[in-house]
């Protein structure tokens, strides 16, 4: 009896003991090097598993552009460019100067490679780029013929075993948000100021719901609906959003007499039909059906490239009508390992409980195809998650926390990567939020609309919200006044990483 009583007392004392908490890391900044003048870099250690904060750790790579106006410095502006899997360092080096100027030089603009990504203790499923290329070499970007579906599924499903590393079990967005809370404290900011693009919007809404009392300002642009995304239902949007923008591309193309016009839609459909039957040869390049679809998908991302896209599609359509035999040559290179493919899967599969059976993937593939030709492109790489265990610490809601400061939600009417309905959904979910709309074309309004950028900068700087119902007007037709791409945008990368945003 005495042993039982003593055991009960010990259990009671243990229950009363405060849970272990992670210590706040210290940051030692140093110059990044001559290739990134003005930027500082650092690394910190964070818990691999936030449930065991004193256990194993993983490395986060950081960079910052210090605030030029040190006398009126407000704090740190944390930034995530999206993906998942995109390097926060690379995109911060490209865009921080614009953010700093827009916020009057009063923030240190801070970027980081989330856990498992880029320079932050990366997940690597292959030894080299060449090994990964060989693993994927005989696969289409997505299976567009029924006989290719099972081989594609089996190959991607096997990635779970190839990528089975400790970091792969702790790459959920919930983990990244907890890292960001430690980073906020390490930077010395009382509350968080954050700007997230695309998938970075999901990180922003996750942080807002996990740490609602620690929000100074959160702006999210190119917004995913977290309820839909976390439940694996993003295909409901992806199957139609890109085609909605492509229809705008055709309309404005014909109005402007662009290279693909005057019957741009019909010529494109004829090109797709031909490419599905037989690859199209254009100069030294061979374009398969899936590659044509992947290229046309760029219309939903970068309106400033529309004239170039129309020119290429015009050349492909002409090549179908007048084929010319050409010798195709290839070159072999050995680039440095870029782990966005691996990291994209690591984060996506950590966050979302996807189906396990091939039959379900095939059925949803048919549903995706019924929405548009882009649907299968977005859907089939999720088969990598069929045997990949979701992370225990992922966050799946609720998504309706009242934050300590308003959240600014920004959505474009014609965004092929994160459709406008996602921004509307988050504005409904978060009771303390404000929706800003952009009536034009392209992914992430801050990159394309000066009106949207001005509102975002004013909000981040002083908490000034646009008036309810504010809609920034569309830029002129991309075919009439094409703009230069924003530095850092490269939508042609990672062809097998369909979920990258």
N, C-alpha and C positions, 0 to 999 in steps of 0.2 A: 504493500500500500504506500509506504514512504517513497519508494522509487517512482510510482505512478504520480504522486503528488509533486515530487521534485521535477519530474519530466514536464508536468503541466506548467509549473512555475517557469522553467526554462523557456518553454514554448511561448508563454505569455510575455516574458521579457524580450524575446526575439521579435515577437509581433509588434512590440512597442518601439523597438529600435528604428531610427530613421533609415530609409533606404539609402544605399550607397549612391553618391552623385559623382559625376565626372568633374575633375578639377579643370578650371579654366586654363587653357593653354596660353603660354606666352609667345609673342610673335617677335621675331628678330628680322627686321626688314633690311635688305641690301639692294643695291642697284641690280637691275635685271641684266644689264649688259648693253653694249653699244648698239645692238640691233633693236632695242626698245628704249630709246632715250627718254629720260624723265620718269620711267616706271621703276617701281621697286617690287621685289619678289621675296617670298618667304615660304616656309613649310611649317605645318603644325601637325601634331598627332591628336587624333580623336578616337574614342572607343570604337572598336570594330562592331561590338554589340552594345547598344546603349542600355540594355538590361543588365549588363555586367561592366559598368563604367571603369572598373579598376583592372579589367582583364586585357586581352589583346587589343592592339591599336591598329589604325590604318592612317596613312598619310594624306593630308590635303595640301595641294599646291595653291598658292595665293599670288595675286599681283595687285598693285594699286597705283593709281595716278594721284599723288598728293594734291590736296586742295591748294590752288594758287593763292587764294585769299585766306592766308592763315589767321589774320586778325579777326575775320568774321566766320571762320570755319564752323559749320553746324555739326558735322560728324561724318559718318561713312555712308556711302550709297552702294549697297550690294547689288550685283547684277548677275542674272543668268540668261544666256541667249537662247536656250531651248535644247532641242534634240528629241528625246533624251540621248545623251552621249556626246553632245557638242562640247568643245573645250571652252570653258569660261575665260581662260587666260587668252586664247587666241582672239576671241571676239572682244574682250575688254581692250586688248591692245589696238584693235581696229576702231572701236567706237567710243572709248572713254573720253577722248578729247571733245567730241560733240556733246556728250552728257555733261561734262564739266563746264563747257561754255554755256550750255542751256540753263545750268543751275548756278550761274554767276561765279563759278570757281570756288564755291563754298563747301564742297564735299570732297573727301577722298573717295574716288571711284574705285571700288574693290571688286575684283572678279576672282572666281575660284573654280578649279576643276572639281566637280562633285566626286564623291568617293567612287573608286573604280574606273574613273575616266581620265584620259590624257596623262597628265603628269602626277596625278594623285593615286599612287599605288594601284595601277590600272589592272583591270581584268584582261587577261590575254588568253584567248582560246587556242591560239596557234603560235608556233615558234617564230614564224616569219610571215610577211605579206605574201610571199610566194606560196607558202603552204596553204594559206587561206584561199588564195586565188585558185589553186589547184583543186581544193575541196569543193569550190563552187563552180568550177569551170564549165561543167557540162549541164548546168542548171539554167533555165531561163530566169529572168528577174521575177517572174511569177508564172505559174502554169496556166497557159491559155489553151492548151489542148487537154482533153480528158485523160489521155494516156500518160501525161506528164505529172498529174496531180499526186499520185501515190509515191513516185520516186522523189518528188520535191518534198513532200511531207516527211518521208522517212529520213532524208538527208538532214533536213532542218531539225527534226525531232532529236536526232543523234547529237546535236550541238549541246544539249543539256549535259551529257556526259563529258564532252570535250571541254566544256567551260566550268566544270565542277571544281571550284576553288573556294576558299573561305570567304573572299570578298563577294563572290556571286550570291552568297546567302544573306548578304546584308547590304543590298543596293537599292532598297525601296526608297521612294520619295519621302516617306516618313522618316527614314534614317537621315536623309539629306537635310530635311527641315530641322531635325535635332542637331545636326552638325552646324547648321546656320545659326541656331540659337547660341551654341557655344562660341561661334565666331563673332556674333554680335557682342557677347560679353568680353571676349578677348580683345576686341577693338575698342572697348570702353564706351560703347553707345548705350544710353539708358533704354532706348527703344529702337526698333528696327526701321530703317529706311531701305526699301527694296524696289527694284525694277526688274520684272521678268517678262521675257518674250516667249510666245509659243508654248512649248512644254514648260518653260519657266513660269507660265501662268499657273500651271498645276502645282508647281513647287510653292508659288506664292499663296495660293488658296489653302494648300496643306498647312503651311506655316501659320496662316491667319486663323485656322481652326484649331491647331494645336496650342498656339501661344497668343490668343486673342488680346490679352492685356499688354502685350509687348510691341504693339504696332504704333509706330510714329507715322509712317506713310508707306503704303504698298500700292504700286501701279502695275497692272498686268495688261498686256497688249498681245492680241492674237490668242484668244482665250479658249481653252478646253473646258467643257462642262465636266466637272469632277465626278458628278454622280454617274454620268454615262461612261466616262473614261475608266473609272475605277472598277466598274462592273463588266468591263470587256465589251461594251456596246458602242465603242467609237465608230465602228464600221457603219452604223446607222447614219452618221454624218459623212464619213469619208466616201461612201458609195455615190453621193450626189453632189457634194460641195465643189469638187473640182470641175465637174461637168457644168455646173451653174456658171462658173467663171469662164469656162471654155466657150459657152454660148455667147457670153458678152464679148469675148475675143472675136468670134465670127461676126457678130453684129457690127462691131466697130471696125473690124477689118474691111468688111464690104463697104461701109460708109466712107472709109478713107482710101479706097482703091489700093489696098495693101498688096504685097506680092502674091499672096495666096488667093486673092479675090479674082473676079467679083462673086464667085460662088464658092466661098471658102469652106463652108460646112460640107457641101457635096464633094468637093475635091478631097477633103480630109477623110470623109467616110469611105470614099473609093480607095484612098491610100491604105486605110486600116484593113479593108476587105482584101486587098491584094497582098499586103504584108502578112496577113494571117495564113494565106495560102503558100506564099513564097517570099523569102527575104528580098529586100530591095537593096540594090547596089548603087551607091552614090560615090563616085570617084574611087578611092581606095577603101571606103567603108562599106560594111554590110549591116543593114538595119533589119532586125527581126521585129515582129509585131510588138513584142513586149518592150523593145527599145523605143519604138515610135510612141507608144503609150506613155512611157516614162518621160520622154522628151516633151510631149504635149502637156504633161502635168505641170511643167514649169510655168505655163500661162497662169496658173492659180497662185503662184508665188511672186514672180517678178514681172510686173507690168512694164518696167523699163526695158525688158528684153523682148517685148512682143514683136517688134519689127524684125529682129533677128530670128525669132522663132518662126514667124510667117515666111521668111525667106528660105529657111531650111526646109520647112514643110512643103513649100512650093517646089523646091528642087527635088525633094523626094517624090512628090506627085508627078513631076515631069519624068523622073527616072522610071517610074512605073509605066508611063505611056511610051517612053523611048529608051528602053534598056540599052546600055552600052557595056560590053565586056571589058573588065579592067582587072589587072592583076592586083591582088590584095596582099600587102606586106604587113608584117607585125614586128614589133620590137619588144624586147624583154628588158625590164628594168627591175631593180631591187630597191624600192623606196623604203624609207624608215617606217617602222610599224606604227600605224594609226589605228587606235583601238575603238573608233566610234562604232563600227559594226558590232563588236563584242559588247561594248558598254550599253549600246542601245537595247540589245536583247537582255542584258543583265538587269537593267532597270525596268524594262517593260514586263518581263516575266516575274520580277520580284513583286511588282505592284498588282498584277491582274491575274485572276484565276481563269485561265482559258480552258477550252474543252480539251479532252484527252484523246478522243477517238477520231480516227480518220474520217469516218462517215459524217460526223458533225462538221468538220472543217470543209468537207466537200459540199455539204448542204449550204453552209453559210457562204461558201465561195459562189454558189449559184445565186444566192440572194444579193451578194455584192455585185456580181456581173449584171444583174437585172437593174441595178441603180445606174451604172455607167461602166465604161471600159476601165475607169480608174479603181473601181471597187476591188477587183482581185489583186491589183498592185498593192493596195494597203493591207489586204487581209492575209495573204498566204504566208508571209514571213512570221506571223504569230504562231505558226506550227512549231517553231523552236521552243515554245513554252509548254508544249504538250506534256513533256516529262520533267519540266523545270519546276521545282517546288517554289511556291510563292513564299515571300518572307513573312515570318511570324509578326514582325513589327511594322508591317505596312499599315497605312492609314486609309480607311475606307469610309470615313464620315463619322458623325454628321457634318454637313457643310454649311451650317447656318449660324455660326457663332457671331455674336455682336462684338466687333473689334473696338479697341480703345480709340482708334481714329478711323475715319472713312477709308475705304478701299476704292481706288479709281480703276474701273473696268473699261477697257478700250477694245472695240470691235469694228472691223471693216465689213461693209456690205458684201464685197466679193473677194473673200479670202479663201483660197483653195486648200490651205493647210489646216486652218482652224476657223470654221465657218461662223458667221455672225450669230447664229443661234446659241453658240457656246457662251459668248459674252452676255447675251440676254439672260441665259440661264443663271450665270453666276451673279448677275445684278439682282435677280430675284432671290437667290439663295442667301446672299449675305445682306442682312438687314441694314447694315451701316455701309452702304456702297453707293457709287454714282456711275452711271453708264455714259461713256462718251463714244459717239459713232463717227465713222468715216465713210462717206458715200461712194468711195472709189474702189480701185482694184489693187490687189497685191496683198502679200502676207506681212503682217505687223505694220500698223498704221504709222508708228513713230519713224519707221524707215522711209516712208513715202509721202506723208502729209505734214507740211510745216505747221498747219493749224493744229493737228493732233499733237505734234511735238511741243508746240508752245504751251498747250494746256497741260501736258504731262510734266513739263519742266516747272511750270508755275505751281502745280500741285506738290511735286517732290520738294520744291524749295520752301514753300510757305503753307502748304496744306490748302491752297486755293482750289476749289472745285469748279468745274464748268457748270453753267446753269443747267438745271434738269432739262433733258431732251435735246441737248446740244448735238448738232450734226455738222461735222466739218465737211465742206463741199468737196466733191470729187475734183481731182486734178484734170486738166485737159486730156482728151483722148490720148492714150499712149502712142497711137500711130501718128498723131499730129505733133506732139511735143514730147518725144521720148527723152527720159532722164538717164543720167549715168547711174549704174548700180551703186548702192551704198557700199562703202568699203567693208569687206568681210563677208559679203554674201557670196556663196558658192553653192548653188542648188544642184550642181551636176555630180557632186561627190556621193560616195557610198551608194552605188546603184542597188545593192541588195538590202539596204537598210530602209525599207519602205516606211517604217513607222517614224523615221526621223522628221522633225517638224522645225 
